Amino acid sequence: MRTIDKNTIQSYQNHIYTQEKSQNTIDKYIRDIRTFTAWLQTQEQKDITKECVIRYKEHLEAKYMPSSANSMLIALNGFFGYTGWHDCFVTIFKTQPNHIYAQEKEMMRAEYEKLIATAKENGNLRLAMIIEIIGSTGMRISELASVTVEAVGTGKISISCKGKHREIYLVHKLKMKLLDYCKKKGIRSGAVFITKNGNPVDRSNIWTEMKKNAEKAGVALEKAFPHNLRHFFARVYYSIHKNISQLADILGHSSINTTRIYLATTEEDHVKKLERLDLVV
C-alpha cells in the first residue's frame, strides 16, 4: 500500500532544495502535495493508485481554473517521479493561452499613485516605498530582501534566483528616496525593508498591509497585490519602449512567452480593436 507520510514529504522537500528551486517554489510544491493528502483522507481508498489520482484530477477540474489545477498536478507528478511511482503520472489539462484579462484587474497610474500617497498619509512610509520600488523596477516581492543599504548606494540591486543572475537598476530619484528612507528609519546597513524585529519583511506582511491600504485609498482589492505592481511596470515599460526582449530580461523571465502574459490586453481594449475593423455590415 502506497501512502504519503511526513518523513516522505520532508525527504522530497530536501530533494527539491538541492535542485536549487526558489523557496517560494518549494513552499508551493509542498503545499500542493499536502492538499492532495488532505483530499485523500476524505476518500474511502487510501492507497495511492493511478485511478485515485485521476479522481483527484477530476476534483481539481471542478474546483479550480485550469492553470491552477495544472500547477498542482505538475507538483504532484514531480513528487511521483521522486518516489518512483511513475504509474501515477497524469496529464495536465490542455489550455489555450489567454491574452485578455478583466478590466477590473488592471492597475491604472492614478491608482498606483493613490496607493503610495495613502500609505504616506497613514504613516506607513515602508509600504509606500515598497509599492514604489516594485512598481518602478518590476522586481518580485521575494526579491525585496536583496534591497540593502549597500546596494542602494550603488544604484544597482543584484538578484540571484534559480541559478540565474540579473541586475536591477535604480533611477536617481528612486535611489535618493530610498537613501532618505533609510536615514529616517536609522537603517545603516543590511536589508532596507525590515520588520520591527529587524527581520526582512515577508509576503504575508506586505499582502495584509496592501489590502488595508487599498481600502483606505478606495482602490479595488482585486488590484491591490504586489505581483500586480510588477504587471503594472511591465505594461508601462512596454507602452513606451515596445521591446519585449529587453522587458523579459528586466523581469528575469527565461521565456518571452511569460512576458507576453504580463502584456495581456484588457477586455475593453480588445473590443475596441475589433470595432475598429468595422466588419459588421
C-alpha positions as CSV (number, residue, x, y, z in Angstrom):
1,M,0.0,0.0,0.0
2,R,1.4,3.4,-1.0
3,T,0.8,6.3,1.3
4,I,2.5,9.7,2.0
5,D,3.8,10.5,5.4
6,K,5.6,13.4,7.0
7,N,9.0,11.8,6.5
8,T,8.5,11.3,2.8
9,I,7.3,14.9,2.3
10,Q,10.4,16.1,4.3
11,S,12.7,14.0,2.2
12,Y,11.2,15.3,-1.0
13,Q,11.4,18.9,0.3
14,N,15.2,18.3,0.9
15,H,15.4,16.9,-2.6
16,I,13.9,19.9,-4.4
17,Y,16.0,22.2,-2.3
18,T,19.2,20.5,-3.7
19,Q,17.7,21.2,-7.2
20,E,18.1,24.9,-6.3
21,K,14.4,25.7,-6.6
22,S,13.4,29.1,-5.1
23,Q,11.9,29.0,-1.6
24,N,8.5,30.1,-3.0
25,T,8.5,27.2,-5.4
26,I,9.5,24.7,-2.7
27,D,6.7,26.0,-0.4
28,K,4.2,25.7,-3.2
29,Y,5.2,22.2,-4.2
30,I,4.9,21.0,-0.6
31,R,1.6,22.8,-0.1
32,D,0.2,21.1,-3.2
33,I,1.3,17.7,-2.0
34,R,-0.3,18.3,1.4
35,T,-3.5,19.4,-0.4
36,F,-3.6,16.1,-2.2
37,T,-3.0,14.1,1.1
38,A,-5.8,16.1,2.7
39,W,-8.2,15.2,-0.1
40,L,-7.0,11.6,0.1
41,Q,-8.2,11.5,3.8
42,T,-11.7,12.2,2.6
43,Q,-11.7,9.1,0.3
44,E,-12.5,5.6,1.1
45,Q,-9.5,4.4,-0.8
46,K,-6.3,5.4,1.0
47,D,-3.9,3.6,-1.4
48,I,-2.4,5.9,-4.0
49,T,-3.1,4.5,-7.5
50,K,-3.4,5.9,-10.9
51,E,-7.2,5.7,-10.6
52,C,-7.1,7.6,-7.3
53,V,-5.0,10.4,-8.9
54,I,-7.4,10.6,-11.8
55,R,-10.3,11.2,-9.4
56,Y,-8.2,13.9,-7.7
57,K,-7.6,15.4,-11.1
58,E,-11.4,15.5,-11.7
59,H,-11.8,17.1,-8.3
60,L,-9.3,19.8,-9.2
61,E,-11.1,20.4,-12.6
62,A,-14.4,21.1,-10.8
63,K,-12.8,23.4,-8.2
64,Y,-10.0,25.3,-9.8
65,M,-9.2,27.2,-13.0
66,P,-7.2,25.0,-15.5
67,S,-3.9,26.9,-14.9
68,S,-4.2,26.5,-11.1
69,A,-5.2,22.8,-11.4
70,N,-2.2,22.2,-13.8
71,S,0.3,23.8,-11.4
72,M,-1.0,21.4,-8.7
73,L,-0.8,18.4,-10.9
74,I,2.8,19.3,-12.0
75,A,3.8,19.4,-8.4
76,L,2.2,16.1,-7.8
77,N,3.9,14.5,-10.8
78,G,7.2,15.8,-9.6
79,F,6.7,14.1,-6.3
80,F,5.7,10.8,-8.0
81,G,8.8,11.0,-10.1
82,Y,10.9,11.3,-6.9
83,T,9.1,8.4,-5.2
84,G,9.3,6.2,-8.3
85,W,5.5,6.0,-8.6
86,H,5.7,6.7,-12.4
87,D,2.5,4.8,-13.0
88,C,0.6,7.5,-11.1
89,F,1.6,10.3,-13.5
90,V,-1.4,12.1,-15.0
91,T,-1.5,14.5,-18.0
92,I,-2.3,18.2,-17.3
93,F,-5.3,20.0,-18.8
94,K,-4.9,21.4,-22.3
95,T,-5.3,25.1,-22.3
96,Q,-5.2,27.9,-24.9
97,P,-3.2,30.9,-23.9
98,N,-5.5,33.8,-23.0
99,H,-4.0,37.2,-23.6
100,I,-7.1,39.0,-22.5
101,Y,-7.8,39.8,-18.9
102,A,-10.6,41.5,-17.0
103,Q,-10.5,45.3,-17.0
104,E,-11.2,45.4,-13.2
105,K,-7.7,43.9,-12.5
106,E,-5.7,46.5,-14.4
107,M,-3.7,48.8,-12.2
108,M,-4.0,52.4,-13.5
109,R,-1.3,55.0,-12.9
110,A,-3.7,57.2,-10.8
111,E,-4.5,54.2,-8.6
112,Y,-0.8,53.4,-8.3
113,E,-0.1,56.9,-7.2
114,K,-3.1,56.9,-4.9
115,L,-1.8,53.8,-3.1
116,I,1.6,55.4,-2.5
117,A,0.0,58.7,-1.3
118,T,-2.4,56.9,1.1
119,A,0.3,54.8,2.7
120,K,2.3,58.0,3.3
121,E,-0.7,59.8,4.7
122,N,-1.3,57.0,7.2
123,G,2.3,57.0,8.3
124,N,3.3,53.7,6.6
125,L,6.3,55.0,4.8
126,R,7.7,51.5,4.5
127,L,4.7,50.3,2.5
128,A,4.8,53.4,0.3
129,M,8.4,52.7,-0.6
130,I,7.8,49.0,-1.3
131,I,4.9,49.9,-3.6
132,E,7.1,52.4,-5.4
133,I,10.2,50.2,-5.8
134,I,8.2,47.2,-7.1
135,G,6.1,49.5,-9.4
136,S,9.1,51.4,-10.8
137,T,11.5,48.4,-11.2
138,G,9.2,45.4,-11.8
139,M,11.1,43.4,-9.2
140,R,9.4,40.4,-7.4
141,I,8.2,40.7,-3.9
142,S,10.6,37.9,-2.9
143,E,13.5,40.0,-4.2
144,L,13.0,42.8,-1.7
145,A,15.4,41.0,0.6
146,S,18.2,41.9,-1.9
147,V,17.5,45.6,-1.5
148,T,20.2,46.5,1.0
149,V,21.6,49.9,2.1
150,E,24.9,49.0,0.4
151,A,23.2,48.0,-2.9
152,V,21.0,51.2,-2.9
153,G,24.2,53.2,-2.5
154,T,25.5,51.8,-5.8
155,G,22.2,52.3,-7.6
156,K,22.1,48.6,-8.5
157,I,20.4,45.6,-6.9
158,S,22.0,42.2,-7.7
159,I,19.4,39.4,-7.8
160,S,20.2,35.7,-7.8
161,C,17.3,33.3,-8.3
162,K,17.1,29.7,-9.5
163,G,20.7,29.8,-10.7
164,K,20.1,33.0,-12.7
165,H,21.6,36.4,-12.1
166,R,20.4,39.8,-13.1
167,E,20.9,43.4,-12.1
168,I,18.0,45.8,-11.2
169,Y,18.9,49.4,-11.7
170,L,17.5,52.3,-9.7
171,V,16.8,55.6,-11.3
172,H,18.4,58.5,-9.5
173,K,15.2,59.8,-7.9
174,L,14.3,56.4,-6.5
175,K,17.8,55.9,-5.2
176,M,17.7,59.2,-3.3
177,K,14.2,58.4,-1.9
178,L,15.5,55.1,-0.6
179,L,18.6,56.6,1.0
180,D,16.4,59.2,2.6
181,Y,14.0,56.5,3.9
182,C,17.0,54.6,5.4
183,K,18.2,57.8,7.1
184,K,14.7,58.5,8.6
185,K,14.4,54.9,9.8
186,G,18.0,54.7,11.1
187,I,18.9,51.8,8.8
188,R,22.6,52.0,8.3
189,S,23.3,48.6,6.7
190,G,21.7,45.4,5.5
191,A,18.1,44.9,4.3
192,V,16.2,48.1,3.8
193,F,12.7,46.7,4.3
194,I,12.6,45.1,7.7
195,T,10.0,44.3,10.5
196,K,10.1,45.8,14.0
197,N,12.3,42.8,15.0
198,G,14.8,43.6,12.3
199,N,13.9,40.7,10.0
200,P,13.3,41.2,6.3
201,V,9.6,41.7,5.5
202,D,7.8,38.7,4.0
203,R,5.0,38.3,1.5
204,S,2.3,38.0,4.2
205,N,3.3,41.2,5.9
206,I,3.0,43.2,2.6
207,W,-0.2,41.5,1.4
208,T,-2.1,42.4,4.6
209,E,-0.8,45.9,4.6
210,M,-1.6,46.4,0.9
211,K,-5.2,45.3,1.3
212,K,-5.8,47.6,4.3
213,N,-4.2,50.5,2.4
214,A,-6.3,49.8,-0.7
215,E,-9.5,50.1,1.3
216,K,-8.4,53.4,2.6
217,A,-7.3,54.6,-0.8
218,G,-10.6,53.5,-2.5
219,V,-8.7,51.1,-4.8
220,A,-10.3,47.8,-5.7
221,L,-8.9,45.0,-3.6
222,E,-8.6,42.8,-6.7
223,K,-5.9,45.2,-7.9
224,A,-4.0,45.5,-4.6
225,F,-1.5,42.8,-4.5
226,P,2.3,43.0,-5.0
227,H,2.5,41.0,-8.2
228,N,0.0,43.3,-9.9
229,L,2.5,46.1,-9.4
230,R,5.0,44.0,-11.4
231,H,2.4,43.7,-14.2
232,F,1.8,47.5,-14.0
233,F,5.5,48.1,-14.5
234,A,5.7,45.8,-17.5
235,R,2.7,47.4,-19.3
236,V,4.0,50.9,-18.7
237,Y,7.5,49.9,-19.9
238,Y,6.3,48.2,-23.0
239,S,3.9,51.0,-23.9
240,I,6.9,53.4,-24.1
241,H,9.7,51.2,-25.4
242,K,7.9,48.4,-27.3
243,N,10.9,46.0,-26.6
244,I,9.6,42.7,-25.3
245,S,13.0,41.0,-25.2
246,Q,14.5,43.7,-23.1
247,L,11.5,43.7,-20.8
248,A,11.9,39.9,-20.4
249,D,15.5,40.5,-19.2
250,I,14.4,43.2,-16.8
251,L,11.7,41.0,-15.3
252,G,14.0,37.9,-15.1
253,H,11.9,35.8,-17.4
254,S,13.5,32.8,-19.2
255,S,10.8,32.9,-21.9
256,I,9.3,35.8,-23.7
257,N,6.0,33.8,-23.6
258,T,5.9,34.5,-19.9
259,T,6.4,38.2,-20.6
260,R,3.6,38.2,-23.1
261,I,1.2,37.2,-20.3
262,Y,2.1,40.4,-18.5
263,L,1.2,42.4,-21.6
264,A,-2.2,40.9,-22.0
265,T,-4.7,43.4,-23.3
266,T,-7.9,44.3,-21.3
267,E,-11.3,43.1,-22.5
268,E,-12.3,46.7,-23.2
269,D,-9.2,47.3,-25.4
270,H,-9.8,44.1,-27.2
271,V,-13.4,45.0,-28.1
272,K,-12.2,48.4,-29.3
273,K,-9.7,46.8,-31.6
274,L,-12.4,44.6,-33.0
275,E,-14.7,47.5,-33.5
276,R,-12.0,49.4,-35.5
277,L,-12.1,46.5,-38.0
278,D,-15.6,47.6,-38.9
279,L,-16.5,44.2,-40.3
280,V,-20.1,44.2,-39.2
281,V,-22.1,45.4,-42.2
